Amino acid sequence: MKKAHQTAQRFREVLLNGTWIANTNYKAQLSVLDWNTATTALPSLNSIAVLAQHVHYYISGLNCVFRDGTLDIKDKYSFDFPPIESSEVWVSFLSKFWIDAEAFAFLIEQMSDEQLNQVFIDEKYGTYQRNIDGMIEHSYYHLGQIVLIKKLLQN
């Protein structure tokens, strides 16, 4: 199996359909969550919605790099989102999240091993593979937070 395909599958596992590492994924956790619960913030913690938007921000930004070669996202803006104030907005966000996550995986699958090993925008960022692996690890980190916050809100 090609390295890009394996990497794309690892990404799909955490976002869309896997249970191997965390026994869950974003889609399983968020699709069943109503917008009131998703937007409830506990003291000193981000809401589930904000964490999901944060992860989506990076997926969307990396999709732009994969398609156009431009890096327009900045860490300082990665938690700046308009509030989700209705069920319709929440459902719309989730739809975009799933579409962009699948596009991310598809774009990875199109990469050659050579491209995965190329410099990502600037040498200081490492390779494409390093950034994709970082996105997967970052996603698992926040998935763990989402699961814990969800449990706290249910108690």
C-alpha positions, -999 to 999 in steps of 0.1 A, spaced: 0 0 0 13 34 -9 24 56 20 0 84 10 -29 60 11 -19 47 45 -16 83 58 -49 93 44 -65 62 61 -50 72 94 -65 107 90 -99 92 81 -97 71 113 -96 100 137 -120 122 118 -145 101 100 -147 64 106 -121 48 128 -120 33 162 -85 17 163 -66 43 184 -93 61 205 -122 37 200 -141 66 185 -137 95 160 -149 131 155 -179 121 134 -191 96 159 -188 121 188 -201 152 171 -229 139 149 -250 129 178 -244 161 198 -270 189 199 -258 224 194 -266 235 230 -243 208 244 -216 215 218 -215 252 226 -216 248 264 -183 259 279 -172 247 313 -150 269 334 -115 273 320 -122 249 291 -131 255 255 -165 242 243 -167 212 221 -178 234 192 -148 256 196 -124 226 196 -141 212 165 -139 246 148 -102 248 158 -94 214 142 -114 223 111 -95 256 108 -62 237 103 -78 211 80 -92 238 58 -59 258 59 -39 227 49 -63 219 21 -55 254 7 -18 245 8 -24 212 -9 -45 227 -36 -28 261 -42 5 261 -24 -4 290 -2 -4 290 36 -29 316 48 -37 303 83 -21 317 115 -20 300 149 -31 332 165 -65 330 147 -71 293 153 -96 299 181 -114 329 166 -148 319 153 -182 334 153 -204 317 179 -227 288 168 -261 301 178 -285 276 164 -290 240 154 -289 249 118 -255 266 121 -241 236 140 -254 211 114 -240 233 86 -206 235 103 -205 197 107 -214 191 71 -185 214 60 -162 197 85 -169 163 71 -166 175 35 -133 192 42 -119 163 61 -127 139 32 -111 164 8 -80 165 30 -77 127 29 -83 127 -8 -56 153 -14 -32 132 7 -39 101 -14 -29 120 -46 6 127 -32 36 108 -42 62 96 -17 84 123 -32 59 150 -24 53 137 11 91 141 17 93 176 1 96 208 22 62 221 33 61 258 23 93 267 43 121 245 57 112 256 92 79 237 89 95 204 79 80 181 52 45 175 40 45 141 58 55 158 91 27 183 88 1 157 79 13 135 108 11 166 131 -25 172 119 -34 136 128 -18 139 163 -33 173 169 -67 159 160 -64 130 185 -53 154 212 -85 175 208 -106 144 203 -96 133 238 -106 167 251 -140 165 233 -147 131 248 -138 142 283 -158 175 280 -188 155 267 -186 132 298 -184 161 321 -214 178 305 -234 145 308 -228 143 346 
